[in-house]
Amino acid sequence: MINHSREQIIDALLHEHQYTSHDDFNDNTMNDAQYHSFLQSLTLDQLIAETCTDDTFTLDEFMFAYS
């Protein structure tokens, strides 16, 4: 059972992206607007897959860390 809305997951993924790409000067990294647009195009199942969560690092833990 998923306790998080699509928008909450998108927000958390965007925060993770901002955190992990803050010091990344790679020109191939999407900027925030591009990544947000990409996330908007994904289904809920694809968004959850994008979090790379599993039994060790759960979606709830991801949401706590990046919300």
N, C-alpha and C positions, 0 to 999 in steps of 0.2 A: 504494500500500500504506500502510495506516495503522499507525503504530507506537505509538499511544497508546490506552489503554483509554477506555471511555465515562466511567468515574469520574474519570480523570485530566483529561479534557476538561472535565467539569463543575467540577472543582476549579479549573482554570485560568480558566474563565469566571467563576466566583464571585470569584476573586481580582481579575480585571479589573474586575468590577462594583464591588467594594469600593474599588478604586483610583480608578476614574472617578467614582464617586458620593460619595466621601468629603466633598467640599466642596459637593456639590449639595444645595441645600435645597428642591428641587422636590418638592412633595407627591405628584406623579404617579410618582415613581421608586419601584420596588419595593424593599422592605427586603430584607436578606439572606435571610431565611427564605422570603419570597414568591418571590424570584428562584430560589432553590434548588429550590423546589417546581415552578416553571415549567420549569426545566432538566430535572428528573426526568421530566417528561411528554414530552420530546422524543426522537425517534429519533436514532441516531448521525449520520445524514446531516443532520438538522436542527441538531444540536449543532455540527457542523462549519460549517454555514452561519452559525450564530450567532457564530462567531469572526470572520467577515468576512475570512477569509484568502483569498489568491489567489496568483498566480505571483510577485508582488512581495513580499508579506508572507506567508510560508508558514505552514502549520500548525505545523511544527517550530519556527519562530521565535516564533510565538505561545506555544507551550507553554514554550519557554525563557524568555520574558519574564514569563509569569504563573504559572509553577509554582514 
